[in-house]
């Protein structure tokens, strides 16, 4: 069963449940029937969103068997491909994509995959990315992570992916239907991506696979969300989430991960005040969950 998660704190429509069923007829709704209404008043007690740190995958790149890594990824992809959970998820994704009309998904962009040549979690996430790419008729797919090693880049290119060398810190602007694949990235990266696409037309063209916005809003204090992660805080009321935790057997691969889509009927009208907030996010003085260009430059100098 595919379950939607939707924050209704400032939902622009009175009956979100009925609207979602009408908008995506192939999806089920939970509560008793699968619909999860997220309330900000009940914060999860001890549940913390996972963001992967490069030190979680400590294997030295010099020790990586590239051919062996490629075989493991192929095997992982084959194992996941036959699962019922994946087939259901891909069906859900395709139904969302149908809303884009003839354009479909034009590009896939992935941030933060990690050491795909040496890390089990990263291999699993890469395998699912490749399966999504196949299911969407192989649109051009670009990947970037500042921690990519030479071995990682070699592996990624073997699978036909375009490896970017530019650290945009998630601030990629789009003008056509695009799927962003970024499981277990830091809050700042999602916030930056939303800022870069904070227009009615751009958000409607976004599919974001990453840490659940709804869970983030539940777990992080309201004042912190409003001050540091304003765009996530506001976007959660205007998107639908399809959880993807059950795609693989290991709980640490896609825990708290959802597909976020922004149906046009959930987005505020073009004259709404929300679109006038265009301040670029700043994170000085706090511990970041992303590697900024400034951090890379500082590390290079030393």
C-alpha positions in Angstrom: 0.0 0.0 0.0 1.3 3.5 -0.9 0.8 6.0 1.9 0.7 9.7 1.6 2.0 11.9 4.3 0.7 15.5 4.2 1.0 18.3 6.6 -2.4 20.1 6.8 -1.3 22.9 9.1 -1.8 25.5 6.3 -3.3 23.4 3.6 -5.0 25.6 1.0 -7.9 23.2 0.4 -10.5 22.0 2.9 -10.6 18.3 2.1 -7.1 17.2 1.3 -7.9 13.5 1.7 -10.6 13.5 -1.0 -8.4 15.7 -3.2 -5.5 13.4 -3.1 -7.6 10.4 -4.1 -9.0 12.4 -7.0 -5.6 13.7 -8.0 -3.8 10.3 -7.9 -6.5 7.7 -8.4 -4.0 4.8 -8.2 -2.9 5.7 -4.7 -4.5 4.5 -1.5 -5.1 6.8 1.5 -4.4 5.9 5.1 -5.6 6.5 8.6 -7.7 3.5 8.6 -7.2 3.6 4.9 -3.6 4.7 4.7 -3.6 8.5 5.0 -1.3 10.0 7.5 -2.0 13.6 8.6 1.0 15.2 10.1 0.4 17.5 13.0 3.1 19.8 14.2 1.8 19.6 17.8 3.1 16.1 18.3 6.8 15.9 17.9 8.6 12.6 17.7 10.3 11.9 21.0 13.6 10.4 20.1 13.5 9.7 16.4 16.3 11.4 14.5 16.6 11.8 10.8 19.7 10.0 9.5 22.2 12.0 7.4 25.1 10.0 6.2 28.6 11.2 7.0 31.5 10.2 4.8 33.3 8.7 7.8 30.5 6.1 8.0 32.2 4.4 5.1 35.9 4.3 6.1 37.3 1.8 3.7 40.4 3.3 2.0 39.8 4.0 -1.6 43.1 2.4 -2.5 41.7 -0.9 -1.3 38.6 -0.7 -3.4 38.1 -3.5 -5.9 36.3 -1.5 -8.6 35.3 -4.5 -10.7 34.1 -6.1 -7.5 32.1 -3.0 -6.5 30.4 -2.9 -9.9 29.4 -6.6 -9.6 28.0 -5.9 -6.1 25.9 -3.0 -7.4 24.6 -5.1 -10.3 23.7 -7.9 -7.9 22.0 -5.5 -5.5 20.1 -3.9 -8.4 18.9 -7.4 -9.5 17.8 -8.3 -6.0 15.9 -5.1 -5.5 14.3 -5.2 -8.9 12.3 -8.4 -8.2 10.9 -7.1 -4.9 7.1 -6.3 -4.8 7.9 -3.1 -2.8 10.0 -1.7 -5.6 7.4 -2.5 -8.3 4.7 -0.8 -6.3 6.9 2.2 -5.7 7.8 2.5 -9.4 4.1 2.3 -10.3 3.4 5.2 -7.9 6.3 7.2 -9.3 5.0 6.7 -12.9 1.5 7.8 -11.9 3.0 11.0 -10.5 5.1 11.5 -13.6 2.1 11.2 -15.8 1.0 14.6 -14.5 3.8 16.2 -16.3 2.2 15.3 -19.6 4.2 14.6 -22.7 7.4 16.0 -21.2 7.7 13.4 -18.5 10.9 13.6 -16.4 13.5 15.4 -18.5 16.4 15.1 -16.0 17.5 13.2 -12.9 19.9 14.9 -10.5 21.4 13.2 -7.6 23.2 14.8 -4.7 25.0 13.1 -1.8 25.2 9.4 -2.8 28.5 8.9 -0.9 31.2 6.3 -1.5 29.3 4.0 -3.9 32.5 2.0 -4.5 33.0 1.1 -0.8 29.8 1.7 1.2 26.9 -0.8 1.4 24.3 1.9 2.0 25.5 4.0 -0.9 25.5 0.9 -3.2 21.9 0.2 -2.3 20.9 3.8 -2.9 22.7 3.8 -6.3 21.0 0.6 -7.3 17.6 2.1 -6.6 18.6 5.3 -8.6 19.5 3.1 -11.5 16.2 1.3 -11.3 14.3 4.6 -11.2 16.3 5.8 -14.2 15.4 2.6 -16.1 11.7 3.0 -15.2 11.6 6.5 -16.5 13.1 5.6 -19.9 16.7 6.6 -19.0 16.6 10.4 -18.9 20.1 12.1 -18.6 21.2 11.5 -15.0 23.8 13.7 -13.2 25.4 12.9 -9.9 27.4 15.0 -7.5 29.0 14.5 -4.1 32.1 16.3 -2.9 33.3 13.1 -1.2 33.4 11.1 -4.5 36.7 9.4 -4.9 38.3 8.5 -8.2 37.0 5.0 -7.7 33.5 6.3 -7.1 33.5 8.3 -10.2 34.8 5.4 -12.2 32.0 3.2 -11.0 29.3 5.8 -11.6 30.5 6.4 -15.2 30.5 2.7 -15.8 26.7 2.8 -15.2 26.2 5.7 -17.7 25.9 8.5 -15.1 27.2 12.0 -15.7 29.5 13.0 -12.8 29.5 16.7 -12.1 32.5 18.5 -10.6 30.7 21.6 -9.4 29.5 22.0 -5.8 26.2 23.9 -6.2 25.4 23.2 -2.5 22.0 22.0 -3.8 21.1 25.3 -5.4 20.1 23.9 -8.8 17.4 25.8 -10.6 15.2 23.9 -13.0 12.8 24.9 -15.8 11.5 21.4 -16.8 10.3 18.3 -14.9 13.2 17.0 -12.9 13.6 14.3 -10.3 16.1 15.1 -7.5 17.4 12.0 -5.8 19.1 12.8 -2.5 18.5 10.3 0.3 20.0 11.0 3.7 21.2 14.5 2.8 21.4 17.4 5.3 18.5 19.7 5.9 20.5 22.6 4.5 20.8 20.9 1.1 17.0 20.4 0.8 16.4 23.9 2.0 18.8 25.3 -0.6 17.2 23.3 -3.4 13.7 24.6 -2.4 15.1 28.2 -2.3 16.5 27.8 -5.8 13.2 26.7 -7.1 10.8 28.8 -5.0 8.4 29.7 -7.8 5.0 28.2 -8.7 6.2 26.7 -12.0 9.5 25.3 -10.7 8.1 23.6 -7.6 5.4 22.0 -9.8 8.2 20.5 -11.9 10.1 19.0 -8.9 10.1 15.5 -7.6 12.3 15.2 -4.5 13.4 11.9 -3.1 15.0 12.5 0.2 14.5 12.8 4.0 10.9 13.3 4.9 10.0 16.9 5.1 7.1 16.1 7.4 9.4 14.2 9.8 11.9 17.0 9.8 9.1 19.5 10.7 8.0 17.2 13.5 11.4 16.7 15.0 13.0 20.1 14.7 11.7 23.0 17.0 9.4 25.4 15.2 11.7 28.5 15.8 14.7 26.6 14.3 12.7 25.6 11.2 11.5 29.2 10.7 14.9 30.7 11.2 17.2 28.3 9.4 15.1 26.0 7.2 12.2 28.3 6.2 11.7 26.8 2.8 11.3 23.2 4.2 9.0 24.6 6.9 6.7 26.2 4.3 7.0 23.6 1.6 5.7 20.7 3.8 2.2 22.1 3.7 2.1 22.1 -0.1 3.5 18.7 -1.0 2.5 15.0 -0.9 4.9 12.3 0.4 5.2 8.7 -0.6 7.4 6.8 1.9 10.0 4.4 0.6 11.4 2.8 3.7 10.4 -0.7 2.7 12.2 -0.9 -0.6 15.2 -2.8 0.8 15.5 -5.1 3.8 18.1 -3.0 5.6 16.4 -0.3 7.7 19.3 2.2 7.4 19.2 2.6 3.6 15.9 4.5 3.2 14.7 5.1 6.7 12.6 8.4 6.9 12.9 8.7 3.1 10.0 9.9 1.0 9.2 11.0 -2.5 7.9 14.6 -2.4 5.7 16.0 -5.1 4.0 19.3 -5.4 0.6 19.0 -7.1 -0.6 22.2 -8.6 -3.8 22.2 -6.6 -1.8 22.2 -3.3 0.4 25.1 -4.3 -0.6 28.7 -3.4 -1.8 30.9 -6.2 0.8 33.1 -7.9 -0.1 36.2 -6.0 0.3 34.6 -2.6 2.7 36.3 -0.2 4.7 33.0 0.2 6.4 33.5 -3.2 7.8 36.9 -2.2 10.1 35.4 0.3 13.3 35.0 -1.8 16.1 35.4 0.8 19.0 33.0 0.1 19.6 30.8 3.1 22.6 31.5 5.3 24.0 29.1 7.8 26.9 30.9 9.5 27.8 29.9 13.0 26.1 26.5 13.0 27.2 23.0 12.3 26.3 22.2 8.7 25.2 18.8 7.5 26.5 19.6 4.0 30.0 20.2 2.6 30.0 23.7 1.3 32.3 25.1 -1.4 33.9 27.2 1.3 34.7 24.1 3.4 36.3 22.4 0.3 38.5 25.5 -0.4 39.5 25.7 3.3 40.5 22.0 3.3 42.5 22.4 0.1 44.4 25.3 1.5 45.5 23.2 4.5 
